[in-house]
Amino acid sequence: MDSQHFEQGAFFIGCNYWASHAGMFMWRDWDERTVEEDLRRLAQARITTLRIFPLWSDFQPLRLHMGAHGEPREERLAETPLAFDEAGCAGVDTVMLERFRKFCDLAEKYRLKLIVGLLTGWMSGRLFVPEMLQGRNILTDPIAIKWEIRFVRLMVRRFREHPAIAAWDLGNECNCMGQVTNAEQAYVWASAISMAIRCEDAERPIVSGMHSLSPDGHWRMQEQAEFLDVLCTHPYPIFTPHCDTDPLNQMKSALHAAAQSLYYADLGGKPCFAEEMGVLGPMVVSDAYAADYIRASLLTLLAHDCRGMLWWCGFEQSELSRTPYDWNGVERELGLFYLDRTEKPVLKAMTAFSEFVEALPFRRMPKRMTDAVCVLTRGQDAWAAAYGAFILARQAHVDLTFAWADGPIPEAPAYLLPSVIGDTPMNRSVYLKLIDRVKQGAKLYLSLDGALLSPFSAFSGLRVLTRAHAPQTAEVSFQGETIRMQRDYRLRCESIGAEVLASAFNGDVAFARNRCGEGEVYTLLFPLEHQMACQPGMTDSEDAQPGFLFYEAMNLRSREKAVSVSQPTLGLTEHQVDDRQHIVTVINYEPYDQQALLTLAEGWTVVECRSMEDAAQLHGSTLHLPHNNGAVLTVAYAEPQP
């Protein structure tokens, strides 16, 4: 597989594309001059990658002609008989094929790489399914799947040699084209389409194109990753659970895209990028704040090896009258340009970021140094637990990877089991393996939401006195702060050896530490991560709840890291080039400027500071960061002088 476009540490900037004059009706209302001008302007703005869509109902306009009593007689392209050639056998319109080739040629002219969403039968709230297949379940009906395979194979065979095409995408959010009743149906459909691509092109990577994957639902990132090369997220804050709670120019929102992409990548075991990203128009956020949001989000995606970002979408569609534009107000004002083709602030921010990445002194961002594995468990809202843990870890400057309790759990110096719920969160064998790793020296953190764990007391050092399904909000005192915490189950415990680090004002044990062999177990009797994900304002500067202090108190950061900062509103990642050189990203997630006081380990110094448009300024160990902006530092180690 030629995975150069998605290689580790690389990052591309692009957008999803529909023509400015016709939106998704561009293929039937083809206007080559307008399309070329669109591509010229995108390339001029340093866009490098487009995701494009051969609209399924236009490219395969099959109609079933019926005889007496409704008996099927013949498949045709509308009224035209199918030709006895490869296009005819696939039911594909050759006029559309020529227009698609012309588009690819124009992309090559402007050095734009293409990710092709092959089965685009769902777009922006409307189905675009060939007439002959309407009424069938596109994901399970064998007749539908037969024609889908024929269409996909023909498209890939015709265009696999074109140099503009970087990757094939199954299609746009194909899990919206029909319903599956179990994970096996989803697996079979995705496998069939991916194998149809692979049998025609063994080189280019295949991208999922899906949204709303989960580790234990019908559409699973682990199963998609079995036969796909690249996973993707569509991290719109409005449509993603728990992500529409805070302003877009604040920390929680800026972390969303990277958190979800890392969640998919780690659980699936394949690279993941933000394939569709946007703010969904001026009713959600101003143009200026949209630029702030994308700047902080891009820096975070880069720091977490999320490979790329494609904005939705290239051009406005506010004057188009056909559905779905006539239906959906959220689909009309999403472009990078205004109607008069002047650039929006978000495009200027993307251009500045693209120039910034190209000017970095390394071709690829080195691998991120990580501190702990966050293990997600059955029965919980896994995305809420992952998102909340990611935010808290970022505030504590701890770097996580994710794992699923029913999959492989990598060796690590520390493990987090966040917001555990229910009576079967994981197999006993997995649970005991984690305890064994603690006994050998690892740290383990548990936060509980009424989970029934066995064993518990022997390694937590706590004995349960009572458990009740009694939702409550409690105030917990910890390290001089009062933290408001919520839980559905009140678990009252007493210490039988654990050190109680924090108690609620009603006297309940809240947070405890216990020695277990050579390691330590930390137990928090509140589902903090779920609260962080679901409750508005948890990172809001006016009313933030410092739950990150529990993460900070566990001292999870690797001793090999060279740089630290104190503010929880600053993001920090460290990337090891070698023993004597690290790359450090520092990101300001607040809508105001901040001064970051850098603390460097002995022998380490900052040798270079780079930022977009030189916005960050380093004076000694103080780094000035404008709002929603960041810097990439190179730090080097020199032996201390005797």
N, C-alpha and C positions, 0 to 999 in steps of 0.2 A: 504494500500500500504506500502511495506517495502522500505522506502526512505533513509535508513541509509547511502547508498553510496553517497547521494546528500544532506545530512542534512546541515542546516544552519551553516556557519562558518567552515565547514570541507573542506579539499582540497586534491585532489588526483592527482598523476602524472602518466602519461602513454603514450601510442602511439597507432596509428593505425597499424595493423599487416597484412602483407602478407609474406609468407615464403621466406627466403633468396635465396633459390635455384630456385624458380619458380614464384615468385610474385603472381599475381592473378590466375595463373593456378595451384596453389598448391593442389587443391582438386583432379584434374584429374591426376596430376603428384605427387601423395602422396609419401612423404619420411619422415617417422616417426622419424628417427634418426636426420635428419637435423632440423625438427620442434622442437624436444625436446631440441637440442642444442641452437636454437634461444631463446626459452623460458627461459632456464637456464641462458643465458647471460643477458637477459632483467631483470630477477629477481635479478640477482647479482648486477645490476646497480641501484637497488632500484625503478625500475618500478613496479607499483602495479596494473595497469589497462590496458587492451587491448581492442580495438574495432576491432571486427573480422567480416568477411563477407562470409556467405555461398553463393557463386556465383550462381545467380539464374539459369542461363542456364545449369550449371552443376548439380544442385540439382533437378531441375524439367525439364528434357530434353524432353519435349513433342513434338511429331511430329504428324501432322494430315495426315492420309493416305486417299488418294482420289480415287474415283472410276470413272466410265465413265462420260465424260463431266465435269470433275472436281467436281463431287458431293462428299461432305465430307462423309467418311465411318466410320472412327474409330480413336480415339486418342491412341497413343502408346508411350512408352519410347523408342525413336528411332525406332527399329524394334521389340521390345519386347512388347507383350500384357500387359495391365495394370492388375496387380493382384487384386484379390477380397479381399483385406485387406485394412487397413487404409492408408498405404503408396501408394498402387495402386490407391485408390480412390482420393488421393491428387496428383497423378502423380509424386511422388517423388522417386528418386533412393535410394534404401536401402544401397547400397555401400557407397554413400556419407553420409548417416546418420551415419553409423558406423565410418567413418573417422572423422566426426564432434564430435561424442561422445568421440573418442580417444583424439581429441584435447582438449576437455573440461576436460578430466581426467588429461592430462598433465598440463593444466593450474592450476588445483587444486593441483597437486603435487608441483608446484612451487609457490603456494599461489598467483596466479594472478587472478584478477577478470575480467569478460568479459562483454562487452556491445556488443550485437549481432545485426548487421545491417541486418535485415531479407531479405528485397527485394532489393538485390544488383543487379540491372539490368543496372546500370550506374556506370562506374568506369574509372576515369582518361582519359576521352575523348572517350570512346567506350561503345556502348550498348551491354549488355549480356542478351538478352531476349530469352526465349525458342523459338525454331524454329516455333512452332505452332502459336505463338502470334506475330511474326514479321510482321510488316505492320499495326498492329492495334494500336490505341491510348491507351497505357497502362493505362492512367489515367482516361479515360472516357468510353472505350469500355466494355460492360457488360460481354462478354465472357472472356476478359482479367482479369477483376476484380474478376469474379467467381473463376478462377484458382489461382489468387493471394491469395484470402481468404483461399482457400483450402491448399495452400502451407504454409501460415503463421500459420494457426491453427495446422497443423500437426507438424511443427517445434516446436512451443511453447508447445504443448501437450507432445511431446517426451522428451523435455529437461527442462521442468519447475521445475523438482525436483533437477536438478544438482546444487550443491552448488557453482560452479565456476561462474555461470551466475548472474551478478548483475542487469542487465537491458536489456530490449528489445528496439531496435531502429527500426523505420519503415523501414529504408533502407538507402542506401547511396545516398543523394541528389536526392531523387525520383522525385522532380520537374524537373529534367533533362531528365526523361524517356519519356516524352511526353509533349504536350501542353494543357493548359486549356484556355478557352476563357473568363472565368469569375470566380469570387471568390467562387461562389456556387459549381462549378465543383471541385475546389480544396478542398473545405470543405467536400463534399460528399466522395471523394476518401480517404482523410486522416481519416475521421470518420470511414469508412468501415474497413480500415486496423487496426486502433487502437482498434476498437470493436472486431475484430477477435482475436487480442492478448488478450484483456481483458476477453473474454469469456472463454479462456483456462487458464489464469493465473491472478488471482485477487491480487497478492502480489507484483510482481516486477514492478518498475516504467517503463513507456514507454517514450522513448526519441524521439524527432522529427526527427533527422537526416538530416534536411533540411538546406539549405543556402538561402540567398537572400530573406528573409522575409521582409515585410514592413507593416505599419499600414493601408494602403489604396490600396494595389495592389491586385493581384489575390491570392497570398499566404501571409496570414496575421498572424502575431504572436498572435494577440488576439484570432483568431479563432482556430489556432493550440492549443492554451492553453486551450480551452474548453474541450478537451478530451485527451490531453497529459499531462504527469506529469513533464517533463523536456524539456526545449528548449535548443538549441545549436547554436553556431556560428562556421563558418569556416573562421576565419579572416586572410586570406592570403592578404598581402598588394598589390600584383599585381592585384588580382581579385576583390578587394573591392573598390568601388568608393571613390576617394579622398585620398586613403591611400598609393599611390605609388609616393608621391611627395617629401619625405624627406628621408635621410639616415636612415637605420634601427637602428643605434646606437644612435639616437637622440629622443627627447621627443615625438614628434608627433607620430612616429611609435610605440614607446613603450606603448603609451596609447590606441592604436587602439583596441586590443583584449578586454580589460576591458570596454572601451566605448561602443563597439558594443554589448557585452554580457549584460551589464547593460541596454542598450536601449531595447533589446529583453525582458529581465526579467521584467522590470518595466511596459512596455506596455502590455506584455502578462500576467503578474501576476503569473508567475511560475519561479522556479529556472532556471538558464541558465549557461552553461559552454562552454569553448572553445574546441570543439570536434575535430576539425582538425586545426592544427597550424603549420606553417613552413615557411622557407625562400625561398623555391623553387630553391635551388641549388647555386653553386659557381659563376654563372654568375650574381647573384643578390647581394651577400655579401660574404665576406671571412668567413672561418670557425671560426676565432677568434671573428669577429664582430657578427656572428650569436649567439655565446655564450653570448656576452654582451646583445644582443637584447632579448634573451629568459630569461635571469636573471632579467632584469628590467621588462619585461612583466609579469613574474610569480609573482613577488612581488606585482605588481599592481593588478593582478587578485585576489590574496589572500586578499589584502586590501579592495577589492570591493565585496567580497563574491561571487565570480564567480565559486566556487565549484570544479573546476578541469581543467586540460589541457592535451590533447592528441596530441602528435607530429605526423606529417606526414613525414615519417613513420618509422618503426623499422629498415629496412635494405635496402641497395642499390639495385637498379634494373637496373644497367647500362650495364649489359652483356646479357640482355634478348632481343630476336629478334622479338618476336610476337608483334602484335599491342595490346594495344596502345603504348607500349614502343618503337616500331619502328617509330611511328609517332611523339611522343611528347618528345622533349628534356627536358622539364620541369619536367618530371616524373622519371628521371633516377638516380639522385644523391641526394636523399632526406633522406637517412637513418641516424640513430644514430651511426652507425658503418661504417668504411671504408670496402672495399672489403676483406681486410685481417683480419677483425673482431676486429681491434683495435678501441678504442672509439674515437669519434669525440669530439671536445671541447664542443659542445652543449649538449651532453650526460653527460659529466662531470659536466656541470653547473646544469643540471636537477638533477643529483644524489646529488650534494651539497645542492640544494634547498630541495629535499625530506628529507635529513638528518636534515636540519635546521628546517623544519616544525615539524618533529617528536620530536625534542628536545625542542620545545617551551613549556613554563610552563603551557599551557592551551591546552585542547583537541580541542577546537573550537575557532576560532576568534570571539570575541564578536561583536555584531551588530555595524555597522558604524554609527556615529553621522552625521546627515545631516542638511543642512542649507536652502535649497530652492528646489522648484519643477520647472523643466523646462518643459513647456507645448508646445507641438509640434502641428502645425496647418495644415489645408488643403492647398493644392496648392503649398506648398513649397517642396524642397528636404529635407524631414524630417530627413534622415540620416545625411546630411551635417549640418543641423541646430543643431542636437543632438551632433555630433562629435565636431563641432566647439565650442559649449557651454561647452562641457566637458573639452576640452583642456584649454579654457580660465579660467574655474572654477578651474582646477588643478593648473594653474599658480598663481591664486589669493588665493589658499588654501581654496576654498569653495567647499562643498560637495553637489552634486546634486542627485536628483532622477528625473525620466522622467514620463510624463503623456501625453496622447493623448486628444486633445480638444473634441473629440467625445466620450470620456469615462469618468470614474470617476476621479476627480481631488482632491487629498487628501488635507486636511487642512495643512497649512504650514505658517511659518513666512514671507516667500518671494516667489515670483513667477517670472519666466523668460519667456517671449514670444519672442524667438529669430528669427530674419530674417523673419518677417511676410510679406507675399506677397498676392496679389490678392484681390478680392472683397468679397469673402465668406470664410475667414480663419477659422471661428468658428460660431456657432449659437449665436444669440444675447443673449439668456438666459445664456449661459456659460460666455460670455463676461461680462454681467452685474453682474453675481455672483462673478467674480474675482474683479470687481470694488467694490462691497459691502465688500469683504474681505479686500481690501485696506482701505476702510473707517473705518473698525473696527480695523485697526492697522498694516496690512501687508504691505510689500513693493512689488512693481510691476515694472519690467523692460521690456521695449519694444524696440526692434531694428527693424527698418522698411526697407522694400525693395519695396516701392511703394504701400503698403497695403492701402485699403480703409476701415477705421474703423469708426464706428458710435455708440456712441458719441466718440469724441476725445478731442476737446479743453477743455471741461468742467472739465476733470480730469487731462489732461497733462499740462495744463497751456500754451499751444502753439496754435497759429492760423496759419493755412496753408495759405500762400500767393499765391504760384504757385506750380504746380506739372508737371514735364515733363519727358518723357522717353528719357533721355539724359545721357547715360553712361559716368561716369567720375571717375577719380582718384583725390582725394583731400588730402591736407595735413591739419591735425588737430592738434592744439596745446593743450596739456593737461598735467598738472602737470609737466611742464618743459620739456616734451618730444614732439617730432614731430612724428605723427603717420600717415602713408600713408594708406588711406582708399578708398575703391571702392564701387560704387553703380550703379545700372542700372537706377534708377529713382532719379532725383534731386528734393527733397522736400524742398522748401524754406519756413521757418516759422519765426514768430515773437513771442516774449514772451507776454502773457497776464496775467502774474502772476508767471510764472515759473522762477526759477533761472537758468540762462544760465551758465553752467559749462565749456563748451568748444565750440570753434568756429573754422570753417575752415578758411584758410588764405584768402579766397575770401569773408569772412564776414558771410557766412551761419551759422546759428545755427547748432551745431553738437550734443550736449549733454546737457540735461536740467533736473532739479529736480523740482517737484511741490508737495506741501502738498495737500492731498486729505483725508478729514476727519481726522482720527487718524494716517493714513499711508502716504506713499510717493510713487510717480510715477516718475520713471527715463525713459527718452526717448532718444534713440540714433537714429539719422536719417541716419544711415548707417547699412547695413546687415553684421555686423562684424563677426558673427558666420559662415556664408556662406563663407566669405573671408578666415577665419581661416582654414576651412576644405579644400577649393579648391585651395588656392594659395600656391605654394611651398615656403619653407623657412621662414614661419611665426614664427616658434620657433627656427630657426637656430641661433646659438650663434653669427654668424658673421653679420647677417642682420635681427635679430628678430624685429618684430613690437610689441611694448608693449601695445597691445589692452587690455590685462588683467587689465590695470590700471582702465578702466571703471568699471569692476567687483569689483576691490578692493575698489574703491571710494564709493560703495554702502554699505560697512560695513555689509556684509551679514553673516559673521561667527558667530556662536552661542557663547554666552557669557559663556556657560557651558564648552566650550573647554578649556583645560589646557595649551596647547603648541602651539606656533607659530614660524615660521621662515620667513625670509625676501625674500630669493631668489626664483624667479618664476621658476627656473629650478629644484627645489626640490619639490617632491610630498609629501603631508602630509595628513594622515587620522587619525581620533581619534575614539576609540571604548570604550564605557563605560562598565566596569565590574560592578561597583556600584558607589555610590557617592564619594568614597574615592580612587578609583583605575581606571585608564584608560590605555588602550593599544594604543600606537602611532606607526604608520609606517612612516618612513622618507626614501624617495627614490631619489637617484641622477640620473637624466635622461640625464646627459651630458656624453660625451666620455672622460671626464677628471675628476680628483679627485676634491672634493669640501669640504670646511669647513662650516658646518651648525651651525650658532649661534642660539641656542634654547632660546626662551623667554618663561618663565613659569609664569603662573598666581600665585598670592600670595598664599603661603601655599603649593604649589605643588613642588615636587622634583622627579628627575629620580632615580629610585631604581635599575633598571636593563637595560642592553643594550645587545641585541643579534643580530648576523648577520651571514651570510653564511661564514663558515670557519674563523670566528672571524675577518672578513675583516674590519669592522667598529670599530672605536676607539672613546670612549667618554672621554673627559678631561674637567671636570667641566661642563660648559654649551656649550662647543664646541664639535660638533660631526664630526669626520673625516669620509667621505664617499668616497670609491674608485669609479671609473667611472662605471656607469651603475649598481650600487649596492645600497644596502639599509640596514636599521636596523629596528628592532622592539624594542620599548622601553616600559617599564612598569613605569608609573608615579603614585605617591601616594600623597594623601593630608593629611596634619597634621595641626591641629589648630595652627595659629600663637601664639607664646608666648606673654603674656601681657608685 
